[in-house]
């Protein structure tokens, strides 16, 4: 194998593929990226039996072939190279990389020991890349990070005709985003549970490429299905989580509310951040709403305390409600709108945050539910 490639194209391809490699692989070859040259194109691949990543790059090829090298090391090297064409050649049990006057010799691993990448599942439809990336970011923040509860670490994707809904929860908050997409089968009705980290990383990478993302699905037995995403020259596949017993989380959204407040997102985020400086990690911030506006406070009688008043357009009976400050900030920052509409039943039931325009009108499609923390005052 011998080829020349542009430095930026190589660095992007290797960085993207190496990102999904396991930090502690079960076998050494899974820490590698596969470089394979055929017909003037370089394919850079990574696979850990759960997630596969593949991207192709145009190269000037002198000889076809394949080599398997440490993904993280190659990613660090290509990122640090000068902005010049890169010459790569497989020589015996080594890979030689030359860029300008920089020369690296890397050991290779046996290509024949590397597992075959899974085939891309059959296409289910396409979705706008930028819109999909934004929607995934809004939902993935609410997914759990506790690996002992794998079901909570996923994003549930519900496909019904031309409507796509994504939901995620860690039991303390719930995010739901609904959007339009272009199904291959107009009568499609499918649900799948995708690992949130994989979905978020993939969407974040494919979004800036523009155009559309192809969504591919194959449903196996519980926990055996696979989902694939393709955009531009990149494709990713991931095993699905077992979502057979995923809780009916939509029912958590209250059917009606008794009070609501409209506040500026940027202002509220700033105030919560400032006031939360005196709060311990598990201490809530208190939001006291009345017709006079909003007062945000944190801290107790013995330790440091903070409070700050700000404008809010509030209707309903005055109430004080406590939230985890980081969960509140996460929801506000992902609204994608200048204002937030906070809807309350009472101080002990979940509150719902929705995006609102400058005029205070609700922007449909996204809702973020957050559980209150009971506070004794």
C-alpha positions in Angstrom: 0.0 0.0 0.0 1.3 3.4 -1.0 -0.5 6.7 -1.5 -0.4 10.5 -1.2 -3.2 12.4 0.5 -4.1 15.9 1.6 -3.2 16.4 5.3 -6.5 18.0 6.3 -8.6 15.3 4.7 -6.5 12.6 6.3 -6.6 14.2 9.8 -10.4 14.7 9.7 -11.0 11.1 8.6 -8.7 9.6 11.2 -9.9 11.8 14.0 -13.5 11.0 13.3 -12.9 7.2 13.1 -10.5 7.2 16.2 -13.1 9.0 18.3 -15.3 6.0 18.6 -12.5 3.5 19.4 -12.6 1.9 22.8 -10.1 3.2 25.4 -9.6 -0.3 26.8 -10.2 -2.7 23.9 -10.9 -6.4 24.7 -8.3 -7.3 22.0 -5.4 -5.1 20.8 -6.6 -4.9 17.1 -9.8 -3.1 18.2 -7.6 -0.1 19.1 -6.6 0.2 15.5 -7.9 2.0 12.5 -7.9 0.1 9.2 -6.4 2.0 6.2 -7.4 0.4 2.9 -6.7 1.8 -0.5 -8.6 0.6 -3.6 -9.3 2.4 -6.9 -7.8 5.7 -5.8 -9.8 5.9 -2.6 -8.7 5.5 1.0 -11.1 3.9 3.4 -10.5 4.6 7.1 -12.4 2.3 9.4 -12.9 1.5 13.1 -15.0 -1.1 14.8 -15.4 -2.4 18.4 -18.2 -4.9 17.8 -20.7 -2.3 19.0 -20.1 0.8 16.8 -18.4 0.9 13.4 -17.2 4.1 11.6 -16.0 4.4 8.1 -15.0 7.3 5.9 -13.5 7.4 2.4 -11.1 10.0 1.1 -9.7 10.6 -2.4 -6.0 9.8 -2.7 -3.2 9.5 -5.3 -2.6 5.8 -5.0 0.6 4.1 -6.2 -0.3 0.7 -4.8 -3.5 -0.7 -3.3 -3.4 -2.5 0.0 -4.3 -2.3 3.7 -2.6 -1.6 7.0 -3.9 -1.6 10.6 -2.3 0.9 13.0 -3.1 2.4 16.5 -6.0 4.8 15.9 -5.3 7.2 18.7 -1.6 7.5 17.9 -2.3 8.1 14.2 -5.0 10.7 15.1 -2.5 12.6 17.3 0.2 12.5 14.6 -2.0 13.6 11.7 -3.4 16.5 13.7 0.1 17.7 14.4 1.5 17.4 10.9 2.4 20.5 8.9 0.0 21.7 6.2 1.6 19.7 3.4 0.7 16.5 1.4 1.2 13.3 3.3 2.9 10.2 1.8 2.0 6.9 3.4 3.5 3.5 2.6 3.2 0.1 4.2 6.7 -1.4 4.5 6.9 -4.8 6.1 5.4 -4.7 9.6 5.5 -0.9 9.7 3.7 2.1 8.3 5.9 5.0 7.0 4.4 8.4 7.1 6.2 11.4 5.5 5.0 15.0 5.5 7.4 17.7 4.6 10.5 17.0 6.6 8.6 15.1 9.3 8.9 11.3 9.2 7.1 8.7 11.3 7.5 5.0 11.4 4.6 3.2 13.2 4.2 -0.5 14.0 1.3 -2.2 12.3 -1.0 -5.0 13.5 -2.1 -8.1 11.5 -4.8 -7.1 9.1 -6.2 -10.6 9.0 -7.0 -10.4 12.7 -9.3 -7.5 12.3 -13.0 -8.2 12.3 -15.1 -7.5 9.2 -17.3 -4.4 9.5 -21.0 -5.0 9.6 -23.0 -4.3 6.5 -25.1 -1.1 6.4 -28.7 -2.0 7.2 -31.4 -1.2 4.6 -32.4 2.4 4.3 -35.4 3.6 6.2 -35.4 7.2 4.9 -33.5 10.5 5.0 -33.6 13.6 7.3 -32.1 17.0 7.0 -28.5 16.8 8.4 -28.4 20.1 10.2 -31.9 19.8 11.6 -31.2 16.2 12.7 -28.0 17.3 14.5 -29.7 20.1 16.4 -32.6 17.8 17.4 -30.3 15.0 18.7 -28.3 17.6 20.8 -31.6 18.8 22.4 -32.6 15.3 23.4 -29.2 13.5 24.2 -28.5 15.8 27.2 -31.4 14.1 29.1 -30.0 10.6 28.6 -28.6 8.7 31.6 -24.9 8.0 32.0 -25.2 5.1 34.4 -24.1 2.0 32.5 -25.8 -0.2 35.1 -29.1 1.1 33.6 -28.4 0.6 29.9 -31.9 1.4 28.8 -31.6 4.9 30.3 -28.4 5.6 28.3 -30.3 5.5 25.0 -32.4 7.8 22.9 -35.7 6.3 21.8 -36.4 7.1 18.1 -40.0 6.7 17.1 -40.8 6.6 13.4 -44.4 7.0 12.4 -45.0 7.9 8.7 -43.3 11.2 8.0 -43.0 12.0 11.8 -39.9 11.3 13.8 -39.9 11.7 17.6 -36.8 11.3 19.9 -37.0 10.9 23.6 -34.5 10.5 26.4 -34.6 10.4 30.2 -32.4 9.7 33.2 -35.4 9.6 35.5 -34.8 13.2 36.7 -35.6 14.9 33.4 -37.0 14.0 30.1 -36.5 15.6 26.7 -38.7 15.1 23.6 -38.2 16.4 20.1 -40.6 15.9 17.2 -39.7 16.7 13.6 -40.5 15.8 10.0 -38.4 13.4 8.0 -38.6 11.6 4.6 -39.4 7.9 5.0 -38.9 5.4 2.2 -42.1 3.7 3.3 -44.8 6.3 4.1 -46.5 3.8 6.4 -43.5 3.1 8.5 -44.0 2.5 12.2 -40.8 1.6 14.1 -39.3 2.3 17.5 -35.6 1.8 18.3 -33.3 2.6 21.3 -30.0 4.0 20.2 -27.0 4.6 22.5 -27.1 8.4 23.2 -23.3 9.0 23.0 -23.0 7.3 19.6 -26.1 9.1 18.2 -24.9 12.5 19.5 -21.3 12.0 18.2 -22.6 10.9 14.8 -25.1 13.6 14.4 -22.6 16.3 15.5 -20.2 15.1 12.8 -22.8 14.7 10.0 -24.7 17.9 10.7 -22.0 20.4 9.4 -21.7 18.4 6.2 -25.1 19.7 5.1 -27.4 17.8 2.8 -29.3 14.9 4.2 -28.5 11.9 6.4 -29.7 8.5 5.5 -31.1 6.5 8.4 -30.9 2.7 8.0 -32.5 0.2 10.4 -32.6 -3.5 10.8 -34.7 -4.9 13.7 -33.4 -8.2 15.2 -34.4 -9.8 18.4 -34.3 -7.8 21.7 -31.0 -5.9 21.7 -29.8 -7.4 18.4 -31.1 -4.7 16.0 -28.8 -2.3 14.2 -29.0 1.3 13.1 -26.9 3.0 10.5 -26.3 6.6 9.5 -24.7 7.8 6.2 -23.9 11.3 5.1 -21.4 12.5 2.5 -18.5 10.0 2.5 -19.1 8.9 6.1 -21.1 6.0 7.6 -21.6 4.7 11.1 -23.4 1.6 12.4 -24.4 0.9 16.0 -26.0 -2.0 17.8 -29.4 -1.0 19.3 -30.1 -1.2 23.0 -32.9 -3.5 24.2 -35.8 -1.0 24.4 -38.6 -3.6 24.8 -39.4 -2.4 28.3 -38.8 1.3 27.8 -41.2 3.1 30.1 -44.2 5.1 28.6 -42.5 8.4 29.3 -44.8 10.5 27.2 -47.4 10.1 30.0 -45.1 12.1 32.3 -46.0 15.4 30.5 -48.9 17.0 32.4 -52.1 17.3 30.5 -52.7 20.8 31.9 -50.9 23.4 34.1 -51.9 25.9 36.8 -49.2 28.5 36.3 -46.7 29.6 33.7 -43.8 32.0 33.4 -42.1 33.5 30.3 -38.4 34.4 30.8 -35.4 35.3 28.7 -33.2 32.3 28.3 -29.8 34.0 28.4 -30.7 36.1 31.4 -32.0 33.1 33.4 -29.0 31.0 32.6 -26.7 33.7 33.8 -28.6 34.2 37.0 -28.8 30.5 37.8 -25.1 30.1 37.2 -24.2 33.0 39.5 -26.6 32.0 42.3 -25.5 28.3 42.1 -21.9 29.2 42.9 -22.8 28.9 46.6 -24.8 25.7 46.2 -23.3 22.3 47.0 -23.3 19.8 44.1 -26.6 18.2 45.2 -28.2 21.4 46.5 -31.1 22.9 44.4 -31.6 26.5 43.3 -35.0 27.9 44.4 -37.1 29.8 41.8 -39.8 31.9 43.5 -42.3 33.2 40.9 -44.9 35.9 41.6 -46.6 38.8 39.7 -43.5 40.9 40.6 -41.2 38.6 38.7 -38.7 35.9 39.7 -36.2 35.6 42.5 -33.5 32.9 42.2 -31.8 31.8 45.5 -29.5 29.1 46.8 -27.8 28.2 50.0 -29.1 27.6 53.6 -29.1 29.5 56.8 -25.7 28.3 58.0 -23.6 28.3 54.8 -23.1 30.9 52.0 -26.3 32.2 50.4 -27.1 34.0 47.2 -30.2 35.5 45.7 -31.0 37.6 42.6 -34.2 39.0 41.2 -35.0 39.2 37.5 -37.9 40.0 35.2 -40.4 37.3 34.4 -43.9 37.4 33.0 -45.9 35.1 35.4 -49.5 34.1 35.6 -51.1 31.9 38.3 -50.7 31.4 42.1 -47.3 32.5 43.4 -45.0 29.4 43.9 -41.5 28.5 44.9 -39.9 25.4 43.2 -36.4 23.9 43.5 -34.4 22.4 40.7 -31.0 20.8 40.1 -29.2 23.9 38.7 -27.2 22.0 36.0 -30.3 20.2 34.8 -32.1 23.5 34.5 -29.3 25.1 32.6 -29.0 22.1 30.2 -32.7 22.4 29.3 -32.6 26.2 28.9 -29.4 26.2 26.7 -30.8 23.6 24.3 -34.1 25.4 23.6 -32.7 27.1 20.6 -35.0 30.1 21.2 -34.6 33.5 22.9 -37.4 32.9 25.5 -38.5 30.0 27.7 -42.0 29.1 28.7 -42.0 27.3 32.1 -45.3 25.5 32.9 -46.2 24.3 36.4 -48.8 22.2 38.0 -47.5 22.9 41.5 -44.2 23.0 43.4 -44.0 19.2 43.7 -44.9 18.0 40.2 -42.7 18.1 37.1 -42.3 21.4 35.3 -42.1 21.6 31.5 -39.8 24.0 29.7 -40.7 24.9 26.1 -39.0 27.3 23.6 -40.7 30.6 22.9 -40.2 33.4 20.4 -39.4 37.1 21.2 -43.2 37.6 21.3 -43.6 34.8 23.8 -45.3 32.4 21.4 -44.4 28.7 21.9 -42.1 27.1 19.2 -43.6 23.6 18.6 -41.5 20.4 18.5 -39.5 20.5 21.7 -40.3 19.9 25.4 -38.0 19.5 28.4 -39.5 18.1 31.6 -37.6 18.5 34.8 -38.4 17.0 38.2 -38.5 19.4 41.1 -36.4 18.8 44.3 -38.5 19.1 47.5 -37.3 21.9 49.7 -38.1 22.6 53.3 -37.9 26.3 54.1 
